[in-house]
Amino acid sequence: MPSHSLRCLCLVLLLAAAVVIPSAGANIAAGSIAVRSAPGGASVTLDGVYQGLTPLGNDALVVENIEPGPHQLVLSKSGHVDGRHPFWIGSGQRSEIRITLSSTTSQTGSVSIVSSPSGADVLLDGGYRGRTPITMSSLAPGRHEVALELPGYARYTNTVEVQNGVMTYLDPVLTPSPSVGFVSVVSTPEGASVFVDGAYRGVTPLTVAAPAGSRRIELDHPGYADWSSTAQVSTGATVTVNAYLQLLPASSDGGIAVSSEPAGAAVYLDDEYRGVTTSYGDLDLTGVSVGSHTLSVRLEGYDEYRLTVQVMPDATVKVRPRLVAAGNQPGTAAPTLLGDRGAIQANSTPSGARVAIDGLFKGTTPFFISDVPSGPHTVRFSLDGYIEREQSVEVRAGQTATLAANLTRVDQTQTGVSGIAVLAALCIVSTAALLAGKRKRL
């Protein structure tokens, strides 16, 4: 009889486990990517593992069962420069990735830099290019000066020889600076973006390394007034900064700053006249309600410029179109941005995530910003209670780069684990009790 009861109890517990365990694992689902390349027929390698060739035409190579987290995608094709694309895949996320490979006949080369630790600011020939890990393409052949800067570490410099159609790799290990201390930043409320000497370092509560000396600390939190102070950092010591942020009154308005080339153009917002652009500054459209609006810029002898603008609370969108002379292009001129500028459209699930571009806070999702210099940029998404995400993006002149971040809750990977542990413990205790009772009767 006891053995029969034992078998029945174990059967019940196993059936319960069959129900509990799948539901726990369902919180973390594998993701997938659909990869396209121009031209097609490129070899696809994911984290060093060959996956196949991209199809010709508009079809995509689909890669399934990708674990959530950061990954590195590499596309290779004879006669072309390797295309490298770091990305983050969320739980159950499906991402569309399209990579255009540069021909080796384009008389350019590339440099890929992966530093230890990562997150170092990269300067190429004195110009800021983003943060490591980073791949810089379309570089003129010849000698280029590379510099990496990271608070708490000595400045790294090197000279690279860029060759036509060749990817040059650098993987420097940064040396900690001998004169380094630490800054512990605590804010009320938590979750404020922290900038040390103008560089984004994370969100509060936060402790970071910083060179000894006077450091400027700035905090930014949506809905609260900006906060700044200075901290005196001593070698090997930790200085604590406490910030009490002031709540701003609720606002449902934003703004749009408009200039044009040439100046003197009439500006219409949702077909309502708002003023004329000038050559000495922006035309500021204030009190614009949050949401989507249609902006029109008109000047006699030029094609009309029209753009849909997403306005965010307490934020100003800058629009700087270069007008196209009438007759130079057939039909209505496509929207363009001034010079070597593009735009970034960033969305997240859930929305409301803070967006920092190259370490500088710009707004919250859903988010649109124009007047972004063309070239590589690093976009960081952060939201209280969710894992921070960072993506690299290549902005092209006159085009809008679109990013989407599927954020994962910090405690998501722990969901269901406690249920399994309790179930296992119950099974062990129950079995031990039955066995003990059986021995006693014997």
TORKOLBA-131614 format. One record per residue (C-alpha): x negated, y negated, z. Coordinates in steps of 0.25 Angstrom, whole numbers, plus 5000, padded with zeros to 4 digits. Last residue first. Example, Ala and Ser with C-alpha at 12.3 -4.5 7.8 and 13.67 -1.06 7.14 Angstrom:
REM residues 2
494550045029
495150185031
REM end
This chain:
REM residues 442
496750115035
497750005039
496649905042
495849935029
497149905021
497349775029
495949725026
496149765011
497449685011
496749565017
495549565008
496449564996
497249445001
496049365005
495349394991
496649364983
496849234991
495449184989
495549214974
496849134973
496349024981
495149014972
495949014959
496848904965
495648824969
495148834954
496448784948
496048644946
494548624948
494148594934
495248484934
494748414946
493948304939
495148294929
494748304914
494748184904
495048214889
494248094883
494648044869
493747954861
494047874848
493047794840
493647684833
492947634820
492447504814
490947534818
490747674823
490847714838
490147844841
490747904854
490147984866
491048034877
491048024892
492048094901
492248074916
492948184923
494348144928
494848094942
494647954939
494447924924
493247904916
492947904901
491547874896
491247824882
489847834877
489547754864
488847784851
488747684840
489647564835
489847454845
491247454851
492047334848
493347404850
493847474863
495047564864
495547644877
496547734881
495847744891
495247644900
494347524898
492947484894
491947524905
490547514900
489547644901
489447654886
490947644884
491747664897
493147714897
494047724910
495047834909
496547784909
497047904900
497048044903
496648094893
495747984887
495647894876
494547804870
494647724857
493247664854
493047554844
491947514833
490947404831
489747394822
490247264816
491647214821
492747324821
493547364809
495047384806
495347444793
495647334782
497047344776
497047384761
495847384752
494547324758
493847194754
495147134750
495347054763
494047024770
493847124782
493947074796
492947114806
493747154819
493247124833
494247184843
493947184858
494947254867
495047184881
495447264893
496347234906
497347344902
496947414888
497347364874
497247464863
497047394850
497647434836
496847354825
497247274813
496347184805
496947114793
496147104780
495446974778
495646844770
496546784781
496246834794
497046934802
496747014815
497847114820
497847184833
498847294835
499047334850
499047464858
499247454873
499047364885
499647224883
498747114878
498647004888
497446944881
497046934866
495646874866
495146814853
493646844854
492546744853
491846634845
492246674830
493746664833
494946764831
496246694830
497546714839
498546804845
499646824833
500546934836
500547054827
500247154838
499047064841
498746974830
497346904828
497146794817
495746794812
494846674813
493546754815
492846834804
492546934810
493646954821
493746934836
494846994845
494847024860
496047104865
496647104879
497247194890
498547184898
499347274907
498647234920
498747274934
498047184944
496647224946
496147304958
494947264965
493847364966
493147394979
491647424976
490747494985
489247504981
488347604988
486847594986
486047724986
484547734988
483347794981
482847664975
483747544980
484947494972
485547354975
486947354971
487647244963
489147224962
490247234951
491747254951
492747244940
494247224944
495047354945
496147414935
495147494928
493847514937
492547444933
491347444943
490047364942
488747384949
487547294946
486247354951
485147284959
483847374960
483547514960
483947584947
485347654948
485847804951
487347824952
488347854963
489847844959
491147834966
491547764956
491447794941
490147814932
488847744928
489247634918
488047544915
488147394918
487147384929
487847504936
489247514930
490347594938
491747634933
492747634944
493347764948
493547734963
494447634969
493747574977
492347594972
491047674976
489747654969
488447724974
487247664968
485947744968
484447714968
483347724957
481947674957
481247794951
482047794939
482547934935
481847994923
482848024911
482648154904
482648124889
483448214879
483148144865
483548214852
483348154838
484348194827
483848194813
484448144800
483448034798
482448034809
482447954822
481147944830
481447914844
480747824854
481047844869
481447774881
482047814895
482347714905
482047774919
483347824926
484247774937
485147704927
485047764914
484347704902
483947784889
483047714878
482847754864
481947684854
482047714839
481047754829
481447784815
482747834807
483947744809
484947804819
486347854814
486547934827
486347914842
486748034850
487048014865
486948094878
486647984883
487247854883
487547744872
486847674861
486247544868
485247474859
483747454862
483247544851
484247654855
484747634870
485347744877
486047734891
485847854899
487047944902
486348074903
485348124913
484548174906
484648114892
485248164879
484948084867
485248114852
484548024842
485048024827
484547994813
484847904801
484547904787
485947944782
485348064774
485448144787
486948144786
487648094798
488748194803
490148144807
490748204819
492148234822
492648284835
494048314839
494248354853
495248454860
495248444875
495748564884
494848514895
494048394890
492948404880
491748304881
490948264868
489448254864
489448244848
488148274841
488148264825
486848314819
486348234808
486648284794
485948354783
486348494788
487548484798
487548484813
488648454823
488348444838
489348444849
488948424863
489948454875
490448384888
491548454896
492748544894
492348684889
492548694874
493448814870
493648774855
492848714844
493648674832
492848644819
493748544812
494448534798
494448404791
493548444779
492348534781
492348624794
491348594805
490448714807
490348814819
490248814834
488748824837
488448814852
487448704856
488548624865
489448634853
488748654839
489548624826
488848644813
489348544802
490148584790
490948464789
490348324785
490848254793
491148344805
492348394813
492448464826
493748504833
493448514848
494048604859
494248604874
494248714885
495348704895
495048674910
496348664918
496848794912
495848864920
496748844933
498048894926
497349014920
496849054934
498149034942
499049124934
498049244932
497749224947
499149244951
499149374943
497949414950
498449374964
499749464961
498949584957
498049564969
499249574978
499849694971
498549774972
498349734986
499749774990
499549914983
498249934990
498949905003
500050005000
REM end
